[in-house]
């Protein structure tokens, strides 16, 4: 009788040793992502496969490119698409792995307590910049565009002395809210629901610029299969409401 049960015991032990599929494929996925996508991205990750652990580091695009170029390894990198393309060209991210995640326009905000300026036209934005005592914009994609915008508006020299451009990763919204600058430019998502500032909304269409935030897979990704599953989750049709909630458009 006991001999008849031995094969079953051995089989049971083998099943336990192999583990269930969910346990066997559980992984820690390491992500480095731009500050601009923080709110919507966090909501999306919360709904991802609970058998995996997603650990996310937030940083600016320029800082992220520097870190990855310097040898840091994350499974996924989510930053402005130009940065993803540079890292692919440098052989740090897998060729062909770029997957566009969300599109964001540039927003404008002022410190709470400062008179709310008109920002509905390019001339109004120009006047607001000239009138502001201090201006801050990021070192990331939106900041690069704002610097170019000031040149196109012909006010670069006039505002140069009052412009502050913090290091990559510093959040413009926090700087404005702390009263360290009167007028701020950043991705629209960064100004949503932040106490201590007045969100003036996106730049007018005639001078608007969009940054595409894209995802890239690291060539040395320790958990590449799980990371690919996360990419599919972030880009699924069901992700659209969370992306729009942070002031961006899917893809």
C-alpha positions in Angstrom: 0.0 0.0 0.0 2.8 2.4 1.0 4.8 1.5 -2.2 1.8 2.5 -4.3 1.9 6.0 -2.9 5.6 6.6 -3.5 5.3 7.9 -7.1 2.6 10.3 -6.0 4.8 11.6 -3.2 7.7 12.0 -5.6 5.5 13.8 -8.1 4.1 16.1 -5.5 7.7 17.0 -4.3 8.6 17.7 -7.9 5.7 20.0 -8.3 6.6 21.9 -5.1 10.2 22.2 -6.2 9.2 23.6 -9.6 6.7 26.0 -8.0 3.6 27.5 -9.5 4.1 29.5 -12.7 3.4 32.8 -10.9 6.1 32.0 -8.3 8.6 30.7 -10.8 8.4 33.8 -13.0 8.1 36.4 -10.2 10.6 39.2 -10.7 11.8 42.5 -9.4 11.6 45.0 -12.3 13.8 48.1 -11.8 12.6 51.2 -13.6 14.1 54.7 -13.9 11.4 57.2 -15.0 11.0 60.9 -15.6 9.5 63.0 -12.8 6.9 64.3 -15.3 5.1 60.9 -15.5 5.1 60.2 -11.8 1.4 60.4 -10.9 -0.2 58.5 -13.8 2.6 56.0 -14.0 2.3 55.2 -10.3 -1.4 54.5 -10.7 -0.8 52.2 -13.6 2.0 50.3 -11.9 -0.4 49.7 -8.9 -2.6 47.7 -11.3 0.2 45.6 -12.7 0.7 41.8 -12.0 1.1 41.6 -8.3 3.5 38.6 -8.6 6.1 41.1 -9.8 7.7 43.8 -7.7 8.2 47.1 -9.6 10.9 49.4 -8.0 11.0 52.9 -9.6 13.6 55.6 -9.3 12.5 59.1 -10.5 15.0 61.4 -12.2 15.3 64.1 -14.9 15.8 63.1 -18.5 19.3 64.6 -18.7 20.4 63.0 -15.4 18.9 59.6 -16.5 20.8 59.7 -19.8 24.0 60.4 -17.8 23.4 57.6 -15.3 22.7 55.0 -18.0 25.6 56.1 -20.1 27.8 55.8 -17.0 26.9 52.2 -16.5 23.8 52.0 -14.2 21.5 49.2 -15.1 17.7 49.3 -14.9 15.3 47.0 -16.7 13.3 49.9 -18.2 14.1 53.5 -18.9 11.1 55.9 -19.3 12.2 59.4 -20.4 11.8 61.9 -23.3 12.1 60.0 -26.6 15.2 61.9 -27.7 17.0 60.5 -24.7 15.8 57.0 -25.4 17.1 57.3 -29.0 20.5 58.5 -27.8 20.8 55.6 -25.4 19.7 53.1 -28.2 22.4 54.6 -30.5 25.0 54.3 -27.7 24.2 50.6 -27.3 22.8 51.0 -23.8 19.2 50.2 -24.7 18.0 47.3 -27.0 17.7 48.4 -30.6 14.0 48.5 -31.6 12.8 48.4 -28.0 11.6 52.1 -28.0 7.9 52.1 -27.1 6.1 55.5 -26.9 4.1 55.9 -23.7 2.6 59.4 -23.5 2.7 62.9 -25.0 3.0 66.0 -22.9 2.7 69.7 -23.7 4.5 72.5 -21.8 2.6 74.3 -19.1 3.0 77.5 -17.2 2.4 78.5 -13.6 2.9 81.3 -11.1 3.6 81.4 -7.4 0.4 81.7 -5.3 -0.1 85.3 -4.3 1.4 86.7 -7.5 -1.0 88.4 -9.8 -2.3 85.9 -12.4 -1.0 87.0 -15.8 -2.7 86.3 -19.1 -1.1 83.4 -20.9 -3.7 82.9 -23.7 -1.5 84.1 -26.6 2.1 84.1 -27.5 2.2 87.9 -27.0 0.7 87.4 -23.5 3.3 84.8 -22.6 6.0 87.1 -23.8 4.6 89.9 -21.7 4.3 87.6 -18.6 8.0 86.6 -19.0 9.1 90.2 -19.3 7.1 91.3 -16.3 8.1 88.4 -14.0 10.8 89.1 -11.4 12.1 85.6 -11.7 11.6 82.6 -14.1 12.4 78.9 -13.7 12.3 76.1 -16.3 13.7 72.6 -16.2 16.9 71.1 -17.6 14.8 68.5 -19.4 13.0 68.5 -22.8 10.4 71.3 -21.8 13.2 73.5 -20.6 15.2 73.1 -23.8 12.2 74.2 -25.7 11.4 77.2 -23.4 15.0 78.5 -23.9 14.5 78.3 -27.7 11.0 79.9 -27.4 12.5 82.9 -25.6 15.0 83.3 -28.5 12.1 83.1 -31.0 10.1 85.7 -29.1 13.2 87.9 -29.1 13.5 88.2 -25.3 16.4 85.9 -24.4 18.8 88.8 -23.4 16.1 90.7 -21.6 15.1 87.7 -19.3 18.6 86.1 -19.0 19.4 87.7 -15.6 16.2 86.4 -14.0 16.1 82.9 -15.4 16.9 80.0 -13.2 17.5 76.5 -14.6 18.0 74.0 -11.9 19.9 70.7 -12.2 18.2 67.7 -14.0 15.6 66.1 -11.8 14.7 69.2 -9.8 10.9 69.8 -9.9 10.0 73.2 -11.2 6.6 73.1 -9.5 8.2 72.7 -6.1 10.6 75.6 -6.8 7.7 77.9 -7.7 5.6 76.8 -4.8 8.4 77.5 -2.4 8.5 81.1 -3.6 11.9 80.7 -5.2 10.6 81.9 -8.6 7.5 83.8 -9.7 6.9 82.2 -13.1 7.6 78.6 -14.1 7.5 76.5 -17.2 7.4 72.7 -17.1 5.5 69.7 -18.4 1.7 70.2 -17.9 1.6 67.2 -15.6 4.0 68.7 -13.2 1.7 71.6 -12.2 -1.5 69.7 -11.7 -2.9 69.9 -8.2 0.2 71.4 -6.6 -0.5 73.7 -3.6 1.4 77.0 -3.4 1.1 77.8 -7.1 -1.5 78.9 -9.7 -1.6 76.6 -12.7 -2.2 78.7 -15.9 -2.6 75.6 -18.1 -0.8 74.7 -21.3 1.0 77.2 -23.5 -1.2 78.5 -26.4 -1.3 76.3 -29.4 0.7 78.7 -31.6 3.8 78.2 -29.4 3.1 74.8 -27.9 5.6 72.0 -28.1 5.1 68.3 -27.2 7.5 65.9 -25.6 7.0 62.2 -26.3 7.8 60.0 -23.3 9.1 56.7 -24.4 10.2 53.4 -22.8 13.4 51.5 -23.6 14.6 48.1 -22.5 18.2 48.0 -21.1 20.6 45.6 -23.0 21.5 44.2 -19.6 18.0 44.0 -18.1 18.0 41.3 -15.4 14.2 40.8 -15.7 13.6 41.4 -19.4 10.6 39.2 -19.8 8.7 40.7 -16.9 9.8 44.2 -18.0 8.3 43.6 -21.5 5.0 42.6 -19.8 5.1 45.8 -17.8 5.6 47.8 -21.1 2.5 46.1 -22.6 0.6 47.0 -19.4 1.6 50.7 -19.5 0.6 50.9 -23.2 -2.6 49.0 -23.1 -5.8 50.8 -24.1 -6.9 50.6 -20.4 -4.0 52.8 -19.4 -5.4 55.8 -21.3 -7.5 57.3 -18.4 -4.6 57.3 -16.0 -2.3 59.0 -18.6 -4.9 61.6 -19.4 -5.4 62.2 -15.7 -1.8 63.5 -15.5 -2.4 66.0 -18.3 -0.9 63.9 -21.1 -2.2 61.9 -24.1 -1.5 58.2 -24.6 1.4 57.4 -27.0 
